[in-house]
């Protein structure tokens, strides 16, 4: 069992970075992508991350001990350590169930627009930091509105992302997603979906989009490491349903390509 010193900055200030990996039948999905993002976050916070072989070895030990036949989430946290003294940063591992069900993919999920803006100027928006109180409060707001996920708009009025997800939408056979400059976390699955779209010859546009672009879309879906590619049914239950769930939709096509990519790149 992992323990942490009470003087660690993770405990005192929420100072650290983390990654959540999806594990299926002892296969770890795209660990290299998670490591590279954690490394960038560690460098930004001036933390020392063990080299990849050590980092992955600890994860393999956890996976081996779990012996689970059901997919699960494995969170890897790099703590901030105690400033200017021991103990230094440490890796902490935590296992939990995946919160998404077959019904979510069959029926799609409902989303809402959050009332508080995302500060795209914050240096934290591109770091997967353990200090996620803003995300938790936003998630609570979405839940209270009867939505599965809430979508942020930044201080300039442009769409950003969900509280735990990146946002994509389709209009006239083109795939759109907010650019990282809007304040998005550089999601591992965001990267994969863009790559899958390009392999399929689907035009991809990263840019600045307003709420009307989302509400007028043909299809909408969300991505993160645990949900993969999750279709959105509608926005705030009052607009007509999107076409995301149709068998011939771009969402369905991309989801198949995504699943093949992740399976091929699991270890």
Buried (B, 14 or more C-beta within 10 A) or exposed (E): EEEBBEEBBBBEEEBBBBBBBBBBEBBBBBBEBBBBBBBBBBEBBEBEBBEEEEBBEEBEEBBEEBEBEEBBBBBBBBBBBBEEEEEEBBBBBEBEEBEBEEEBBEEBBBBBBBEEBBBBEEEBBBBBBBBBEBBEEBBEBBBEBEBBBBBBBBEEEBBBBBBBBBBBBBBEEBBBBBBBEBBBBBBBBBBBBBBBBEEEEBEBEBEBBEBEBBBEBBBBBBBBBBBBBBBBBBBEEEEEEBBBBEEEBBBBBBBEBBEEBBEEBBE
